[in-house]
Amino acid sequence: MNDMKLSLSGQEAVIRYENETMMAMAHQRPRNQAIVKAEAEAELDLYPEDAQLQWYAIPYKVQGGGQTIVEGPSIKAAMVLARHWGNCAVPCRMTEEPETGCVFSGIFTDYETGFRVERPLRVEKVLRKTGIDPVFQAGASKAMRNAILAAMPQPLINSYMRKAKALAAVGQSAEKAIAYFKKEFRISERGMVQHLGKQSKDW
């Protein structure tokens, strides 16, 4: 028991030291939201082929028949925004482990402003074909995503998602054009690039 207390005490000391270090660094390098926005969206320009990974779209059945699509920023988008936001930490911990499921808490801490938000998420213990670990990992990711999106300025999220969807639409249109010209006129993507003088991502 004494060894356990010492171990926990040592962990608390490490966490306290890390928090104090992060706070000191945050005050030395305060963020600029205009730069955060520009750098996050510039990353999309570098990798436009992955723009469609920045949001999820899940169909749900509605009463009376039919379905509706629920969509929002994915964990990938949330992590990009948090990384460029900087001076923050996004841990996730399991707060409850009942027999039928677990409760994860995603926590967002802004070392610059002292702002902290926590978002719990319940995950049922359903053993799927992929195994129970991926189910837990997905739950932890969702909890972290929810905490990040709750903490980020909504206009920043909206701007980033508009950019991602615009790039994804361009990419899909380019793919359709390439397939059409290849099938109908036997013109390759390389030939189209040479003719237009631009790479497909810039069409």
C-alpha positions in Angstrom: 0.0 0.0 0.0 2.8 2.4 0.9 4.5 1.7 -2.4 1.3 2.4 -4.2 0.9 5.7 -2.4 4.5 6.7 -3.3 3.8 5.7 -6.9 0.7 7.8 -7.1 2.4 10.7 -5.4 5.2 10.5 -7.9 2.8 10.5 -10.8 1.0 13.6 -9.4 4.3 15.4 -9.1 5.2 14.6 -12.8 1.7 15.8 -14.0 2.1 19.0 -11.9 5.5 19.7 -13.3 4.3 19.1 -16.9 1.3 21.4 -16.4 3.5 24.2 -14.9 6.0 23.8 -17.8 3.2 23.9 -20.4 1.7 27.0 -18.7 5.1 28.8 -18.8 5.5 28.0 -22.5 2.0 29.2 -23.3 2.7 32.6 -21.8 6.0 32.9 -23.7 4.3 31.9 -27.0 0.7 33.2 -27.0 -1.4 32.0 -30.0 -2.7 34.1 -32.8 -6.1 32.9 -34.0 -5.6 34.3 -37.5 -2.4 32.2 -37.8 -4.1 29.2 -36.4 -6.8 29.4 -39.0 -4.4 30.1 -41.8 -2.1 27.2 -40.9 -4.9 24.7 -40.4 -6.4 25.5 -43.7 -3.1 25.6 -45.5 -2.6 22.0 -44.3 -5.7 21.1 -46.3 -4.2 22.6 -49.4 -1.1 20.4 -48.9 -3.2 17.2 -48.8 -6.4 17.9 -50.7 -6.9 14.1 -51.4 -7.6 13.6 -47.7 -10.1 16.5 -47.3 -13.0 14.1 -47.3 -11.6 12.4 -44.1 -12.2 15.6 -42.1 -15.9 14.9 -41.5 -18.2 12.0 -40.9 -21.7 11.4 -42.4 -23.9 8.7 -40.8 -27.3 7.7 -42.1 -30.0 7.3 -39.4 -33.6 6.0 -39.8 -36.3 8.4 -39.0 -39.9 7.7 -37.8 -42.3 7.2 -40.6 -39.6 5.7 -42.9 -36.7 7.2 -44.8 -33.5 8.3 -43.3 -31.5 11.4 -42.4 -27.8 12.1 -42.6 -26.0 13.3 -39.4 -22.6 14.8 -40.1 -19.9 16.7 -38.3 -16.1 17.2 -38.0 -14.2 13.9 -37.5 -11.6 13.1 -34.9 -9.0 13.9 -37.6 -10.4 17.4 -38.1 -10.5 17.9 -34.3 -6.9 16.8 -33.9 -5.7 19.1 -36.7 -7.5 22.1 -35.0 -6.1 21.3 -31.6 -2.6 20.8 -32.9 -2.6 24.2 -34.6 -4.4 25.8 -31.7 -1.4 24.9 -29.5 -0.8 25.5 -25.8 -3.4 22.8 -24.9 -3.7 19.2 -23.9 -6.4 16.7 -24.7 -6.2 13.6 -22.5 -8.8 11.0 -22.2 -9.6 8.8 -19.2 -12.0 6.0 -18.4 -14.1 7.2 -15.4 -16.5 4.3 -15.0 -16.4 0.6 -16.0 -19.7 -1.0 -15.2 -20.6 -4.4 -16.4 -22.5 -3.3 -19.5 -20.2 -0.5 -20.7 -17.6 2.1 -20.0 -17.6 5.9 -19.6 -14.8 7.8 -21.2 -14.1 11.5 -20.5 -12.3 13.6 -23.1 -10.7 16.6 -21.4 -9.5 19.8 -23.2 -7.3 22.1 -21.2 -6.1 25.5 -22.6 -2.9 26.4 -20.8 -3.0 29.9 -22.1 -6.4 30.9 -20.9 -7.0 28.4 -18.1 -10.1 27.2 -19.9 -11.0 23.5 -19.3 -13.9 21.5 -20.7 -14.8 17.8 -20.2 -17.1 15.7 -22.3 -18.1 12.2 -21.1 -19.1 9.4 -23.5 -20.6 6.1 -22.7 -19.5 3.1 -24.7 -21.4 -0.2 -24.6 -19.3 -3.4 -24.1 -20.3 -4.9 -27.4 -17.8 -7.5 -28.7 -17.8 -7.0 -32.5 -15.9 -8.9 -35.1 -13.0 -6.5 -34.8 -12.8 -7.2 -31.0 -13.5 -5.1 -28.0 -10.3 -3.0 -28.1 -11.2 -1.1 -31.3 -14.6 -0.4 -29.8 -12.9 1.2 -26.8 -10.4 3.1 -28.9 -13.3 4.5 -31.0 -15.0 5.6 -27.8 -11.9 7.4 -26.5 -11.5 9.1 -29.9 -15.1 10.3 -29.9 -14.7 11.6 -26.3 -11.6 13.6 -27.2 -13.2 14.9 -30.4 -16.3 16.1 -28.5 -14.1 17.9 -25.9 -12.0 19.6 -28.6 -15.0 20.7 -30.6 -16.7 22.1 -27.5 -13.6 24.2 -26.7 -12.7 25.5 -30.2 -14.3 28.7 -31.5 -17.2 27.7 -33.7 -16.3 30.1 -36.5 -12.9 28.5 -36.7 -14.5 25.0 -37.0 -17.0 26.3 -39.6 -14.3 27.9 -41.7 -12.1 24.8 -41.6 -15.0 22.5 -42.6 -16.1 24.8 -45.5 -12.5 24.6 -46.8 -12.4 20.8 -46.4 -15.7 20.2 -48.2 -14.8 22.6 -51.0 -11.5 20.7 -51.6 -13.3 17.3 -51.5 -15.9 18.5 -54.0 -13.1 19.6 -56.4 -11.3 16.3 -56.0 -14.4 14.3 -56.7 -15.2 16.4 -59.8 -11.6 15.9 -61.1 -11.8 12.2 -60.6 -15.1 12.1 -62.6 -13.6 14.2 -65.4 -10.5 12.0 -65.6 -12.6 8.8 -65.8 -14.9 10.3 -68.5 -12.1 11.5 -70.8 -10.2 8.3 -70.4 -13.2 6.2 -71.3 -14.7 8.4 -74.1 -11.6 9.9 -75.7 -8.7 7.7 -74.4 -7.1 10.8 -72.9 -5.0 10.1 -69.8 -4.8 12.3 -66.7 -1.3 13.2 -67.8 -2.6 14.4 -71.2 -5.2 16.5 -69.5 -2.7 18.1 -67.1 -0.4 19.0 -70.0 -3.3 20.5 -72.0 -4.6 22.5 -69.0 -1.2 23.4 -67.6 -2.4 22.5 -64.1 -2.4 19.5 -61.8 -5.8 17.9 -61.2 -6.0 19.3 -57.6 -6.0 22.8 -59.1 -8.6 22.3 -61.8 
